[in-house]
Amino acid sequence: MSGFVIIGAGKAGAAAAALLAGAGERVTLLGAEAHPPYDRPPLSKSVLLAGETPPPEALLTPAQLAAITFRPAVSVTRIERAGKRLYLTDGTWLPYAKLLLATGAAPRRLDGDGVAYLRTYEDALALRARLLPGRRVVLVGGGVIGLELAAAARQRGAEVTIIEAGPRLLTRGVPRAVAAEVAARHEAAGITLRTGAAISQVSPGALELAGGEVILADLVVAGIGAVPRTQLAEAAGLAVGNGIITDETLRTADPDIYAAGDCCAFPHPLAPGRLVRLESWRNAQDQGEAAARAMLGAPAPFRTAPWFWSDQFDRCLYVAGWAEPDAPTIARPLAGGATLHFQCAPDATLLSAAAFGPVELGRDIRLAEMLINSHARPMAAQLADPSVPLKSLLRR
């Protein structure tokens, strides 16, 4: 008997499975890894920094896992849309009534020998064993993952260098002023930052820059972005681009197939005229649940503003909305020396809020997110004035 099937046991797939099973539906969750669904953000933080090796952090409670059919260590080789069948690596096939593609993304590869990556729990354990005091660690990529790994490596006593091809760190989705605060914290911790640096060759024990400079390295880790896993969808005749293309309800051109999470390219009202793909824990959670509701017959446009965070050293980077990296910001000074940066559209509609500071900043970012989702048009002077509570702007 056909039921709901989810390919991919990451955050999006687990969130969808929990909602569908909670609604009393028969749901099968297919995971390529041997572990039950686990959380990935700790891989670049607590898994690397804990005194003893922690196990993966489960995404589903034992009761939730018992309510679904979870099949670990199995992948889908082919989707037969006409017959609504999935062919699996173990030689079996599985029927489906509705299908969710939550296939995620894979690390973008860097040419060279001996380059390490972080995507799975096993990757984290392998890195943990090599992040030792005095080791020379080079992180290629000045984005969120590269910075989190750099912070963890430095806290474990390694000598750390970050190589970034762009003119600064965090060139995607983080305002320039906030990125500068992040860079200053890393440099204060003793990390060497090399921006505008192109790599010509990576070999065991060394990395050569385009100008001929050689940087010695006991470990080279690449954090240069991720590529959505779209091969299965493309082979099944579904439209793909920078992700599996869906409509605003996360449904593909096939009315019985949906996509969610890192693999999904979808229209969003905050980015008119283009398809967007988001790589964040929160987006995976929200899209997994939204796709599940659509599969249950209650589709709705997915319009939640983007939101992500990143723990680095004793601070947290928060971004809500769509931040333009080089657009001007409205700065709001906060207690403790932190600054909250806003960006607005020409018509004064609030588009984004970003900050780097103590974890307590999350409350301010949450209020800013609510303002963004409500399409608020606060005055610039109100945003800049810390004596004007953000909550009061919601009421207006």
Steps between C-alpha positions, in 0.01 A plus 500: 500500500638841399565771755711808551871452425784740582843474340756652736519474879646842576319783675242559225421131457477438875273803554268384223494142628414613854209713378361232268526227762345731757204537265457123505637436150719213387841646424829345391824693550802395295845597631831447324689489831489222757398738781143601583435866406744728686566872528784643291577842658677335799745331262704818460465601865427268794612180329841657439528674836350259754735337748380154403367397162126568506256284306293656219216717631173331402244701304211269587390371838478122545120529478519698176748257349279206597206659319676502163666235286864604498732324257865592562802449273290485186488729198264539208644418159197599290160662525239347269241775488254320274471201731573704817782270605843553654783257421750459784866406533409184690326365189144558620239750387252709693167649391393850599184705495676830574877549493721760668851562371712618794829391348701791641832621361856374470818698576647679201829329423842661489756360259793350684616204703414443864234771532252441784130596509223514757152370427443186705555385857787280378659804335482684833664212688781483244562874531484486879783248506721734294426834668782484752707767677772641276364348180500734199143508372398689186131568441415575139188713490397795716132413523305375799627141499862604450477750785334255739769242427773761538365604839481138618850421374644806676322410823662157478842665480570475127676771300232615258502685169187586299537538124217690328494578130260792546593845623370428852343233716131412472444646156158336468203614705685690776536881502854632470494664845399176673758298306767743620401430862528126438843544339623706795396230748685231306813710471485577873501123561824466304359380168675621185259632234603504135234659279521553125720190487463257210630144533705346221577161651433284805736216580566293813657729757470824307275741318628730225342836422471645150795735561727211586491528880497163676312453827595191698207301634456185704131511406309678223122521542276635226186692587425654161127448482270215414346359184133389515442132438275516195618199297211275599240765417666588171513133392128478575431788262434766764621855445822590679724806513678605813284241673184303431254756366164529675210743515430716804333205675818287454335274240696403190345477153389150601192550724603208723864602556624779729842630603626668817820612669846556353406336168194718430489803266178695547346847449488734799330839530812657653696407185261580215576377152737222593519158661688474828662215689567525873749300704407534865366291785196718542407494131529122491273472804237740365503366145483138613184577697354717222556226242340243731191717539480537123527123460207467741290722276553838666748682273592859581758741357831473686577861591696478825795740507844333497670473838828344608750507780862394545684448831864615486712520814295678768273676254220426259437631149131558427343596168126535432359584159692556178812700579680662209873466569600849386183703552507771769366417845323681780699436819330456836741489798413241762605434856836331539653665194318298233335666200187394315508587130182547294446530126189646340356520149461841329138509622625449861384136522730316741695234309760366742659518844843368596725505805806333652513481876374312806234234459245730667488694172270226375205676663561820300545303179177314567313830532665626183394183321141562605525852359637363172225239470237767564647722223551780750626842391657649812675835483877484485527719811289252696717206394816686596373611841549232771253685724220408255406136577480284189187346645329840485563513124305178460195660659525790258 
